[in-house]
Amino acid sequence: MNKMFKLFIAVVVFSGASGGLLATLRGATQEKIEFQQIKFVKGPAIQEILKGASNDPLAGRFKIKDGKQELSFFPGVFDGKVNTVAMETFGKGYGGNIGLIVAVNIETDQIVGVAVTTHSETPGLGARAKSDPAFTQQFKGVSVKEPVKLKSDGGKIDAISGATVTSKGVTGGVMAAMEMYLRLKNAIVEKAKSIKA
């Protein structure tokens, strides 16, 4: 019985030490992992949408608290002022979540660009949401105050042929970004004012 108790104590101590070590490692590497994701996964889409900005949107990233989560925004300086922000959002596609970057002009409240960053959609069909710029270009100039829908749902966006679920996922993700933007607009504008153009 005494040996069992000693074994139990040893397992508890080992488990506690291992858990503490893993938590410390996670905390120490979390920022580096996030930076790598931004640079190599989200970065190319952000740079493409905010092409022509006189700043580096990735370096100018700021965060805003939205309930329990903290969201990242990427500012774009055009004509000497921060007038565009890009944000990450997700839509539900055929193969899982579709990662999106949506950029909005904070002066006109219009979408500047949309790009797909990650997906698990069918190659040759839903995957065209990322590779076919004609699909994402349809969102450019749309007001964040009007609903974004596919033509089949009474909207103005043409679905990708053979990939209606993916197309709905992207439009759903864009709508989520628009709602987030409208909900946090005051905080976004305040943060944008504090950035040197």
Secondary structure, DSSP 4 states (H G I P E B T S, - for coil): -HHHHHHHHHHHHHHHHHHHHHHHHHHHHHHHHHHHHIIIIIHHHHHHHTTT-SS-TTTT-EEEEETTEEEEEEEEEETTEEEEEEEEEEEE-SSSEEEEEEEEETTTTEEEEEEEEE--PPTTTTTHHHH-HHHHHTTTT-BTTS---BGGGTSSBPPPTT-HHHHHHHHHHHHHHHHHHHHHHHHHHHHHHTS--
